[in-house]
Amino acid sequence: MFSFRSPPFPRNSHSSPPLKPLLCLSLSLSLSLSLAHTPAHPPLLFPSIVPMDPSSADVVAHDFPPFFKVYKDGRVERYKMFNNDGPSPAGDDPATGVRSKDIVILPDTGVSARIWLPRIDDCRGRKLPVLVHYHGGGFCAGSPFDPIGQRFFTTMVPKANVIAIDVDYRLGPENPLPTAHEDSSEALKWLASHSGGHGPEPWINEHADLNRVFLIGESAGANIAHYVAVRAGSTGLTGLKIVGSIIAHPFFGGKEPDKMIMFMYPGSPGTDEDPLLNPAVDPDLPKMAGERVLVCVAENDWLMPRGVKYYETLRDGPWKGEVELDEAKGEDHCFHMFKRNERAEQLLQRMADFINRE
């Protein structure tokens, strides 16, 4: 197993205490969820799997590879998805001058974040755009403290010259959906509390231009970023201005029920009939905050059709902003988070240009 948390914030580990509430759903989810699940699609974020050591004789009640399985006694165990050296510590990156630190932003729920700041010489005396990031991982994996995030932000922060906030929302299945979405929305309210330079985080007070806020997410995180933009617009959030969103390789629902989503999201059909999984059926879509959206898809990604559909929904629907589509030929799901090839660099530059466009 691998840990999803950095040492200051050990909220979710690879094996958790018994998951009593979700086991109570077994009657409503019935036989189909009681069987080991073989997904009809590849993982939402991670491209490779390191098998678990099958040393336990415990009975598995629900199995959702490559993400997690739930034992009959309610314990949750996560699959080891890739080899890494554990969480990357916050601090100064000597190669880029990018600084980072970890903070708790919602003490009542334990939601934390990692904040990234470009080289001080590049931001002294002026305010920077704010990039709020929601990581991918099927709503049940990933963390701002993983090495993946460090590689991305030490490249993206100086390239776009932004202050970035990577939100550590609570994960399923221990925290059923839409907890991840609600945590992420509350994190944006926390950011808005810095309006006027009087918030709890000095880096934001000193360096953040809250009139230039951008949301970004990949895979499940892209779903969350969209949700946060819609929620901000529909509730009239004050204290900041969302200029745009970057929706990369988004996960949205399809025609067939997604059993893992159904397990983590009680009451959801797990299909495109659910507004949380399909923006086209969300009555609040016209109120989505932001002037522009960049939708990123990859040619070899099984989710590409859903990303294109999202682009078409914004382009042809009642939302009145500007939407762009970027298709990466020959690439797969979330390649820009794992690779540093020419196409990944081009996509990150496209994102930076999108943020800094006047």
C-alpha positions in Angstrom: 0.0 0.0 0.0 1.0 3.6 -0.4 0.1 6.5 1.8 -1.9 9.3 0.4 -1.0 11.8 3.1 2.0 13.8 4.1 3.0 13.5 7.7 1.2 16.6 9.0 -2.1 15.5 7.6 -2.5 11.7 7.9 -6.3 11.6 7.4 -6.7 8.7 5.0 -4.4 5.7 4.9 -4.4 2.6 2.7 -6.3 0.6 5.3 -9.1 2.2 7.3 -11.3 1.3 10.2 -14.6 -0.5 9.5 -16.9 1.4 7.1 -20.2 0.8 8.8 -22.4 3.4 6.9 -21.6 2.1 3.5 -22.1 -1.5 4.4 -25.7 -0.6 5.4 -26.2 0.1 1.7 -25.8 -3.5 0.8 -29.5 -4.2 0.6 -30.2 -1.3 -1.8 -27.1 -2.1 -3.9 -27.8 -5.8 -3.7 -26.1 -8.6 -5.5 -24.3 -6.7 -8.2 -22.2 -4.8 -5.8 -21.5 -7.8 -3.6 -19.6 -9.5 -6.4 -16.0 -8.6 -7.2 -16.2 -5.8 -9.7 -14.3 -5.9 -13.0 -14.4 -2.3 -14.4 -15.4 -1.8 -18.0 -12.9 1.0 -18.2 -9.3 1.7 -17.2 -8.5 3.8 -14.0 -9.6 7.4 -13.9 -6.1 8.7 -13.2 -3.3 6.2 -12.7 -1.9 4.3 -15.7 -0.2 1.3 -13.9 -0.9 -1.0 -11.0 1.4 -2.8 -8.6 -0.6 -5.8 -7.3 -1.4 -6.0 -3.6 0.1 -8.7 -1.5 -2.8 -11.2 -1.0 -1.7 -12.1 2.5 -5.1 -11.5 4.2 -7.6 -14.4 4.6 -10.4 -11.9 5.3 -13.5 -12.0 3.1 -13.7 -9.2 0.5 -17.3 -7.8 0.2 -16.7 -5.2 -2.5 -13.7 -5.0 -4.9 -13.1 -2.0 -7.2 -9.6 -2.4 -8.7 -7.4 -0.5 -9.2 -8.7 1.8 -6.5 -9.9 -0.1 -3.3 -11.6 -3.1 -1.8 -13.9 -3.3 1.2 -13.7 -6.3 3.5 -16.8 -7.9 5.1 -15.9 -6.3 8.4 -16.0 -2.9 6.8 -12.3 -2.2 6.5 -11.2 -0.3 3.4 -7.9 -1.3 1.7 -6.5 0.7 -1.2 -4.5 -0.9 -4.1 -1.0 0.2 -4.6 -1.2 2.0 -7.9 2.4 2.9 -8.6 5.7 2.8 -6.9 6.8 6.0 -5.2 8.8 7.1 -2.3 5.8 8.4 -0.3 4.7 11.9 0.1 6.8 14.8 -1.1 7.6 17.3 1.6 6.8 20.9 1.2 9.6 23.5 1.0 11.7 25.3 -1.5 12.4 23.7 -4.9 16.1 24.5 -5.7 15.7 24.1 -9.4 12.8 26.5 -9.9 12.7 28.6 -6.8 9.1 27.6 -6.2 8.1 27.5 -2.6 5.4 25.4 -1.0 3.8 24.9 2.4 1.0 22.8 3.9 -1.9 24.3 5.8 -5.2 23.2 7.3 -7.9 25.3 5.7 -11.0 23.8 7.2 -10.3 22.7 10.8 -13.7 21.3 11.5 -13.3 18.7 8.7 -9.5 18.5 8.6 -9.4 19.6 4.9 -5.9 20.8 4.1 -4.0 22.2 1.1 -0.6 22.7 -0.3 0.1 26.3 -1.4 2.7 27.0 -4.2 4.4 30.3 -4.7 6.7 31.2 -7.5 10.2 32.7 -7.0 9.8 35.7 -4.7 11.7 38.0 -7.2 9.0 37.2 -9.7 6.0 38.2 -7.5 7.3 40.9 -5.1 5.2 44.0 -5.2 2.4 42.7 -7.4 -0.6 40.4 -7.1 -0.7 37.1 -9.0 -3.5 35.1 -10.5 -4.7 32.2 -8.2 -4.9 28.7 -9.5 -7.1 26.4 -7.4 -6.5 22.7 -8.2 -8.5 19.6 -7.5 -6.6 16.4 -8.0 -7.8 13.3 -9.9 -8.0 9.8 -8.6 -11.6 8.5 -8.9 -12.8 10.6 -5.9 -11.0 8.0 -3.7 -7.3 8.3 -4.4 -4.6 10.9 -4.8 -3.3 13.8 -2.7 -1.7 17.2 -3.1 1.3 15.7 -1.3 2.1 13.0 -3.9 5.2 13.5 -6.1 2.8 13.8 -9.1 1.6 17.2 -7.8 5.1 18.4 -7.0 6.3 17.7 -10.6 3.2 19.5 -12.0 3.3 22.6 -9.8 7.0 23.2 -9.9 6.5 23.4 -13.7 3.1 25.1 -13.9 3.6 27.8 -11.1 6.6 29.5 -12.7 5.3 29.0 -16.3 2.0 30.7 -15.5 3.4 32.9 -12.7 0.5 32.1 -10.4 0.0 31.3 -6.7 -1.6 27.8 -6.6 -3.7 26.1 -4.0 -4.0 22.3 -4.2 -7.0 21.2 -2.2 -6.9 18.0 -0.2 -10.6 17.1 -0.2 -11.8 14.1 1.8 -11.7 10.8 -0.1 -14.3 8.1 -0.7 -15.4 5.5 0.1 -14.9 6.5 3.8 -16.4 9.9 3.0 -19.3 9.2 0.5 -19.9 11.5 -2.4 -20.6 14.4 -2.7 -18.3 15.1 0.3 -15.3 15.7 -2.1 -17.4 18.3 -4.0 -18.6 20.0 -0.9 -15.1 20.1 0.7 -13.8 21.7 -2.5 -16.6 24.3 -2.6 -15.9 25.1 1.0 -12.2 25.5 0.2 -13.2 28.2 -2.3 -15.2 30.0 0.3 -12.0 29.9 2.5 -10.1 31.5 -0.3 -12.8 34.2 -0.6 -12.3 35.0 3.1 -9.0 36.6 2.2 -10.8 39.4 0.4 -9.3 42.7 1.4 -6.1 41.0 2.6 -7.5 40.0 6.0 -7.6 36.2 5.6 -5.8 33.6 7.7 -3.1 32.8 5.2 -0.3 35.4 4.7 0.8 34.2 1.3 -2.7 34.7 -0.1 -3.1 38.1 1.6 0.2 39.3 0.2 0.4 37.7 -3.2 -3.1 36.7 -4.5 -5.2 38.7 -6.9 -8.7 37.4 -6.0 -10.1 39.1 -9.1 -8.2 36.6 -11.2 -9.1 33.1 -9.9 -8.9 30.0 -12.1 -10.1 26.5 -11.2 -8.3 23.4 -12.6 -8.7 19.7 -12.3 -8.0 16.5 -14.1 -10.1 13.4 -14.3 -12.3 13.2 -11.2 -10.8 16.5 -10.2 -12.1 18.1 -13.4 -15.6 17.0 -12.4 -15.1 18.7 -9.1 -13.7 21.9 -10.7 -16.8 22.1 -12.8 -19.1 21.6 -9.8 -17.3 24.3 -7.8 -17.7 26.8 -10.6 -21.4 26.0 -10.9 -21.9 26.2 -7.2 -20.0 29.5 -6.9 -22.2 31.0 -9.7 -25.5 29.6 -8.4 -24.9 30.8 -4.8 -23.5 34.1 -5.7 -20.1 33.6 -3.9 -18.6 37.0 -3.1 -15.0 37.9 -2.2 -13.4 36.6 -5.4 -13.9 36.4 -9.1 -13.6 33.2 -11.1 -12.3 34.1 -14.5 -12.1 30.6 -16.0 -11.7 26.9 -15.5 -9.4 24.3 -17.0 -11.2 21.0 -17.3 -8.6 18.3 -18.2 -9.7 14.8 -19.3 -12.9 15.0 -17.2 -14.8 12.2 -15.7 -18.5 12.4 -16.2 -21.1 9.7 -16.2 -22.1 7.5 -19.1 -25.2 5.5 -20.1 -24.2 2.5 -18.1 -24.1 2.6 -14.3 -20.7 3.0 -12.8 -20.8 0.6 -9.9 -17.9 2.2 -8.0 -19.6 5.6 -8.2 -22.9 4.0 -7.0 -21.0 2.5 -4.0 -19.4 5.8 -3.0 -22.4 7.9 -3.8 -25.6 6.6 -2.1 -28.7 7.2 -4.1 -27.0 8.0 -7.4 -27.9 6.0 -10.5 -24.2 6.2 -11.4 -25.2 7.4 -14.9 -25.5 10.5 -17.0 -29.0 11.0 -15.5 -27.3 12.5 -12.4 -26.5 16.2 -12.6 -23.3 15.6 -10.6 -22.1 13.3 -13.3 -23.6 15.1 -16.4 -23.5 18.9 -16.6 -26.0 18.8 -19.5 -28.9 17.8 -17.1 -27.9 20.3 -14.4 -30.5 23.2 -14.3 -27.8 25.4 -12.7 -25.4 25.1 -15.6 -26.3 28.6 -17.0 -25.2 30.1 -13.7 -21.6 28.6 -13.9 -19.1 31.2 -12.8 -16.3 32.2 -15.2 -15.9 33.9 -18.5 -14.0 31.1 -20.3 -13.3 27.4 -20.1 -10.5 25.3 -21.6 -11.5 21.7 -22.1 -8.5 19.3 -22.6 -8.9 15.8 -24.0 -6.5 13.1 -25.2 -6.9 11.0 -28.4 -6.3 7.6 -26.7 -8.3 8.4 -23.5 -11.4 6.3 -23.1 -13.0 9.4 -21.5 -12.4 11.6 -24.5 -16.0 11.3 -25.9 -17.3 12.6 -22.5 -14.8 15.5 -22.6 -15.9 16.4 -26.1 -19.5 16.2 -25.0 -18.8 18.5 -22.1 -17.2 21.0 -24.6 -20.2 20.8 -26.9 -22.6 21.2 -23.9 -20.9 24.5 -23.0 -20.6 25.7 -26.6 -24.1 25.0 -27.7 -26.0 25.3 -24.4 -27.3 28.1 -22.2 -24.0 29.0 -20.6 -22.8 32.3 -22.1 -19.1 32.1 -21.7 -16.3 31.2 -24.1 -15.1 27.6 -24.4 -12.0 26.1 -26.1 -11.0 22.5 -26.9 -7.5 21.1 -26.8 -7.0 17.6 -28.2 -3.7 15.8 -27.6 -3.0 13.5 -30.5 -1.5 10.1 -29.6 -1.8 10.7 -25.8 -3.7 9.0 -23.0 -5.5 9.9 -19.9 -3.8 12.6 -17.8 -0.5 12.2 -19.6 0.5 15.7 -18.7 0.6 14.7 -15.0 3.0 11.8 -15.6 5.1 12.8 -18.7 7.5 15.6 -19.5 7.4 15.1 -23.3 6.9 17.7 -25.9 3.2 17.3 -26.0 2.9 17.7 -22.2 5.0 20.8 -22.3 2.7 22.2 -25.1 -0.4 21.5 -23.0 1.0 23.2 -19.9 2.0 26.2 -22.0 -1.6 26.3 -23.4 -2.9 26.3 -19.9 -0.5 29.1 -18.8 -1.5 31.2 -21.9 -5.2 30.6 -21.1 -4.6 31.9 -17.5 -2.6 35.0 -18.6 -4.7 36.1 -21.5 -5.9 39.6 -21.1 
